Amino acid sequence: MSIQEKILEKRLGGGRLSLEDGLLLYSCDLLALGQAAQAVTPHLLPEIVTFVVDRNISYTNVCTIGCDFCAFHCQPKAKDAYLLTKEEILDKVKELVDLGGTQVLIQGGVRSDLTLDYYLDMVRAIHEKFPKIHIHSFSAVEMDMLAKKSGLPLSELFQQFKKAGLNSLPGGGAEILAERVRKLISPKKISSDRWLEVMRTAHEAGLKTTATMVFGHVETLEERVMHLIRLRELQDETNGFRAFIPWSFVPFKPGSRSSVETRGNEAEYWALQGVMPSSGDDYLRTVAISRLMLDNFEHIQSGWLTEGLRLGQIALAFGCDDMGGTLFEDKVLEPTGIEVHTRRDDLIRLIKSAGLTPAQRDTNYHVLNIFES
């Protein structure tokens, strides 16, 4: 029996995998890795794969952090800068409601000219007009900015958002939880320790969150596995993560980075310049290892948005039990060349053709509708 087979046997027997175990699994046979990941994948119901009908709303593209991998952001005075009004946001939520959606994900850039009241008024307006919509919004980075700008401790900030109607937080801004990587690709973004602190405080305030990982750029395999271990440690502490979503890095579409002109010479030093996208093998391997390492996470979402629908479908055989959201628009990814036009019926068809049963869920993973074959 090879050492990789012993590691899989250890996990299948209920053991917890170490950093060394996770690294060795990257040299494991891919199909054996997938089979082991599937064997420990929980499903809400047998053969069920879930999804949520939701919408991403990017309320502004102005951001002063300037992450190396972001093709979406621009500086405050850029010609393509925008800020949605409350009415425009409510119109977008109404379109979601009319399509039978249940969750709205609102995220934008980090800009110091917006007050805490702008955010609270936005959440309050959505909650009052559409009380059945789950508001799953604002990254740890945005929350950090608001805490510092308002002078409020995170615990008080989250209580104010809960009172306004916020239900949970997405896991954006994690990227890779390693300072070496963050200093290269997002030096102005909060540290990995601060990201974990924001999430810990949100969990303590009763706000569930998701967790993410953006991989396949300048990180090492050890940094990937350490990212998973840090998430697992916080989950041991709070049990506040609903799901984990691994995304692979998406290079910019040629000529797409309209905000380069506003960044000046900084553009000459992109750490990600020339980085090619990960292979399908690497994505599936990372998904399976995530399932095996994250023994205290119930759900792992397929990253079909960045990987494509077909590879996202294959991920259902490598440890994913959920297809995430329909996301019928995503302004953040559009500059990379990815345009989203996915609807509920597309995910239903995809899951069925994988030999599984699709089920629409809400954000809390309550099954709303099962679509039998």
Secondary structure by P-SEA (a helix, b strand, c coil): ccaaaaaaaaaaacccccaaaaaaaaaccaaaaaaaaaaacccccccbbbbbbcccccccccccccccccccccccccccbbbbcaaaaaaaaaaaaaacccbbbbbbcccccccaaaaaaaaaaaaaaccccccccccaaaaaaaaaaacccaaaaaaaaaaaccccccccccccccaaaaaacccccccaaaaaaaaaaaaaacccbbbbbbccccccaaaaaaaaaaaaaaaaccccccbbbbbcccccccccccccccccccccccccccbbbbcaaaaaaaaaaaaaaaccccbbbbccccccaaaaaaaccccccccccccccccccccccccccccaaaaaaaaaaacbbbbbbcccccccccccc
